[in-house]
Amino acid sequence: MAIRDVLVYPDPRLKQISSPVTKFDSALQDFIRDLNDTMLAGPGCVGIAAPQVGHFERIVIVDLTSKPKNPNHGKLVLINPVIVESSGEKIGREGCLSVPDYTGNIVRAKNITLSAYDEEGNPQSYEMKGFEARVAQHEIDHLDGRLFLDRLVCRRSELFPRQNYAE
């Protein structure tokens, strides 16, 4: 297990589209452990996508276990995730490990239905709403070479320097 280096904007690799996972083997399990360790090392991090560490396969982790007031499915490893349905819209503030100095207001679907595979290659389906839906959409965007910066409501008025709070 290892903490991997996170690619930071404007690294051009963040624009790369990721390929589907085709092998559910021990190498995949090892990578998922590294990806999880990297996510846990990020302060307040609730999700991470494989491209953020320079691994261009369709793998994300969404983990809202630290946010019990938000309805969620716990920690999810989503492989080859696809949003099959979405509804509603809401503007919300987002940040990103790959854009450490800024946050921004983004429009996302309020509710999504997502299909994906788990770490063992079993098909799964999830109904997500609110913050969990937002996090999943944010991470899936990374798989398609998109950052929250690409979805800002307005670059001039909706991009903010990140506030760093002493703990």
C-alpha positions in Angstrom: 0.0 0.0 0.0 1.2 3.4 -0.9 0.2 7.0 -1.2 0.6 8.0 -4.9 1.4 11.5 -6.2 -1.7 13.5 -7.3 -1.6 15.2 -10.6 -2.3 18.9 -10.2 -3.9 21.3 -12.7 -2.8 22.4 -15.3 -1.1 18.9 -15.9 -2.4 18.0 -19.4 -2.8 14.3 -18.3 -5.9 15.4 -16.3 -7.6 15.9 -19.7 -7.0 12.3 -20.8 -10.0 9.9 -21.2 -9.7 6.7 -19.2 -10.1 3.2 -20.6 -12.5 0.6 -19.1 -11.2 -1.9 -16.7 -11.1 -5.4 -18.3 -9.2 -7.4 -15.7 -10.3 -7.9 -12.2 -7.1 -9.3 -10.7 -4.7 -8.8 -7.9 -3.0 -5.9 -9.7 -6.4 -4.1 -9.7 -6.8 -4.9 -6.0 -3.4 -3.5 -5.2 -4.1 -0.3 -7.2 -7.4 0.2 -5.4 -5.6 0.0 -2.0 -3.1 2.6 -3.2 -5.9 4.8 -4.5 -7.8 4.5 -1.2 -4.6 5.4 0.8 -4.1 8.4 -1.4 -7.7 9.6 -0.9 -7.4 9.1 2.9 -4.2 11.3 2.9 -6.1 14.2 1.4 -7.6 16.4 4.1 -11.4 16.1 4.1 -11.4 14.1 0.9 -14.6 12.2 0.0 -13.7 10.9 -3.4 -10.8 10.2 -5.8 -10.5 9.0 -9.4 -7.7 6.9 -10.9 -6.7 9.5 -13.4 -5.8 11.9 -10.6 -2.9 9.6 -9.8 -1.9 9.1 -13.4 -3.7 5.7 -13.8 -6.0 5.9 -16.8 -8.6 3.3 -16.1 -12.3 3.9 -15.1 -12.0 3.5 -11.4 -13.3 5.9 -8.7 -13.8 5.8 -4.9 -16.7 7.6 -3.3 -16.5 7.6 0.5 -19.0 9.7 2.6 -18.6 7.6 5.7 -17.2 10.8 7.4 -20.5 12.6 6.5 -23.2 10.6 8.3 -25.8 13.5 8.0 -25.7 13.0 4.2 -27.6 10.0 2.9 -25.0 7.6 1.4 -24.0 4.0 0.6 -20.7 4.2 2.6 -17.4 3.7 0.9 -17.9 2.6 -2.7 -15.3 1.4 -5.2 -16.9 2.1 -8.6 -15.4 0.4 -11.7 -16.5 1.4 -15.1 -19.3 3.6 -13.7 -22.1 4.9 -15.9 -24.8 7.3 -15.0 -27.9 5.8 -16.5 -30.4 8.3 -15.2 -30.4 11.8 -13.7 -32.9 14.3 -12.5 -33.1 17.8 -11.0 -30.4 20.3 -10.8 -28.6 22.1 -8.0 -25.7 24.5 -7.8 -23.1 23.5 -5.2 -19.5 24.3 -4.1 -16.9 21.8 -5.2 -13.2 21.4 -4.6 -10.7 18.9 -5.9 -7.3 17.3 -4.9 -6.1 18.1 -8.4 -7.1 21.8 -8.1 -5.9 22.4 -4.5 -6.0 26.2 -4.5 -9.6 26.8 -5.6 -13.3 25.8 -5.2 -16.2 26.7 -7.4 -19.9 26.6 -7.9 -21.0 23.9 -10.2 -24.5 22.7 -11.5 -25.0 19.0 -11.0 -27.9 16.6 -11.1 -29.6 16.3 -7.7 -30.4 12.6 -8.2 -28.7 9.9 -10.3 -28.9 6.2 -10.9 -25.5 4.7 -11.4 -24.4 1.3 -12.6 -20.8 0.0 -12.0 -18.8 -3.0 -11.1 -17.4 -3.6 -7.6 -13.8 -4.7 -7.0 -14.6 -8.4 -7.7 -16.3 -7.6 -11.0 -19.9 -7.9 -9.8 -22.4 -5.6 -11.4 -24.0 -3.1 -9.0 -26.6 -0.3 -9.2 -27.0 2.7 -6.9 -29.7 5.4 -6.4 -27.8 8.4 -5.2 -29.1 11.8 -4.1 -27.7 15.1 -2.8 -24.1 15.2 -1.8 -23.3 11.6 -2.7 -24.7 12.1 -6.2 -22.5 15.3 -6.6 -19.4 13.5 -5.5 -20.0 10.6 -7.8 -20.6 12.9 -10.8 -17.4 14.9 -9.9 -15.3 11.7 -9.8 -16.8 10.3 -13.0 -16.0 13.6 -14.8 -12.3 12.8 -14.1 -12.6 9.6 -16.1 -13.7 11.7 -19.1 -10.9 14.2 -18.7 -13.1 16.9 -17.1 -12.4 19.0 -14.0 -14.8 21.0 -12.0 -13.2 24.0 -13.7 -14.7 22.9 -17.0 -18.2 23.1 -15.4 -18.0 26.4 -13.5 -21.3 28.4 -13.6 -19.1 31.5 -14.4 -15.3 31.7 -14.2 -15.3 35.4 -13.3 -17.7 35.2 -10.3 -17.9 31.5 -9.3 -14.3 30.5 -8.7 -12.9 31.1 -5.2 -9.6 30.8 -3.5 -9.7 27.8 -1.2 -10.0 28.6 2.5 -7.5 26.8 4.6 -8.7 26.4 8.2 -6.3 25.5 11.0 -7.4 22.3 12.8 
